[in-house]
Amino acid sequence: MSRVYNFSAGPAVLPESVLQEAAAEMMDYQGTGMSVMEMSHRSSAYQKIIDTAEEDLRSLMGIPENYKVLFMQGGASTQFAMVPMNLMKNRVAEYIITGQWAKKAYQEGKLYGTAYAAASSADRNFSYIPDCSDLPIHEDADYVHICENNTIYGTKFKTLPNTKGKPLVADLSSCILSEPVDVTRYGMIYGGVQKNIGPAGTVIAVIREDLITEDVLPGTPTMLRYKTHADNGSMYNTPPAYGIYICGKVFRWLKEFGGLEAMQAYNEKKAKVLYDFLDQSSLFRGTVEKKDRSLMNVPFVTGDQELDAAFVKEAAAAGFVNLKGHRTVGGMRASIYNAMPMEGVEKLVAFMDDFERRNRK
Ligand SMILES: *Cc1c(COP(=O)(O)O)cnc(C)c1O
């Protein structure tokens, strides 16, 4: 067996111990004689898996009683539509445009009503987070939507926007469980799990109960109503059963790691190794404003496209894979999610240092 250091933005690296456990349980899950993949979601064995996953997530994030936890399908992109279908009662919403995912959510919102771009950082290719302390939030806005960590551009909201009393709806796909959050500051949090938690397809939503109502936009399909999932314990239909099982293992891994405070401290240490290197390098440089840097996604360039391509190629040959940046930013991007060990970041930096020596201009 030979594992690489996988810097993919998503689907992304998972803890090795979780993969090993899943492998060990593949043929016979705890004496049931079958894989979780083959198991009825109505069985008591599966009910225990999903209940434990929810319980562990609640304790990790400190989710209050008046918030529901939903496990759904369709990834984060389906939430771009479910959010307006369920929450846009006045058909008005505010979106803060800090990157491509934020923009996709905004464009989807426009299908259902008036979506305002309350702020944007498009003027400088999304390399910063705009000041959101005093936005022109409309009186009748149903919610304010943000993408909290911008996976492609590598920026992160360090302070949440002032929503002027409107519920904050946040896409946390690429930073969920990377650090503690104060759930009470949000009306709703959602995230596709394939960045920091598990296999693609599953999406987790944490929603304040008063926002889950029958009063949805006309024509909203049963499967796209939060109430359907909330009333049925995320099992109105067959849930993404195997995905939730892996998520549950990652929640357990995080608890054993020491919870989200410990994870945050580790993530800060890891990111610092990479950012400190970039800040002193004469070849590589980070592409975003320092104050807005993400702990999870680190884009960088050399300024020379041919050299960037050579770096990505040589790095892959040395076992550091998926470092090519998104086509809209170019250059490189190292995604250093929870499961990326410090050793992977240190070795990447050593490789970058060596590459720099060999290619100094
Ligand atoms: C990856 C990502 C998405 C899209 O997730 P899908 O599961 O592919 O729909 C949405 N938002 C953010 C912030 C992401 O990183």
The ligand as a Tripos MOL2 file, in Angstrom:
@<TRIPOS>MOLECULE
LIG
   15    15     1     0     0
SMALL
NO_CHARGES

@<TRIPOS>ATOM
      1 C1        -17.4700   22.1190   -2.8630 C.3       1 LIG1
      2 C2        -18.3390   23.2370   -2.4430 C.ar      1 LIG1
      3 C3        -19.6810   23.3220   -2.8610 C.ar      1 LIG1
      4 C4        -20.3110   22.3270   -3.7930 C.3       1 LIG1
      5 O1        -20.5400   21.1270   -3.1810 O.3       1 LIG1
      6 P1        -21.2980   19.9450   -3.9540 P.3       1 LIG1
      7 O2        -21.4260   18.9080   -2.9040 O.co2     1 LIG1
      8 O3        -20.4330   19.5500   -5.0990 O.co2     1 LIG1
      9 O4        -22.5950   20.4780   -4.4170 O.co2     1 LIG1
     10 C5        -20.4350   24.3750   -2.3800 C.ar      1 LIG1
     11 N1        -19.9120   25.3040   -1.5670 N.ar      1 LIG1
     12 C6        -18.6240   25.2590   -1.1670 C.ar      1 LIG1
     13 C7        -18.1040   26.2950   -0.2510 C.3       1 LIG1
     14 C8        -17.8040   24.2300   -1.5940 C.ar      1 LIG1
     15 O5        -16.5200   24.1810   -1.1950 O.3       1 LIG1
@<TRIPOS>BOND
     1     1     2 1
     2     2     3 ar
     3     2    14 ar
     4     3     4 1
     5     3    10 ar
     6     4     5 1
     7     5     6 1
     8     6     7 2
     9     6     8 1
    10     6     9 1
    11    10    11 ar
    12    11    12 ar
    13    12    13 1
    14    12    14 ar
    15    14    15 1
@<TRIPOS>SUBSTRUCTURE
     1 LIG1         1 GROUP 0 **** ****
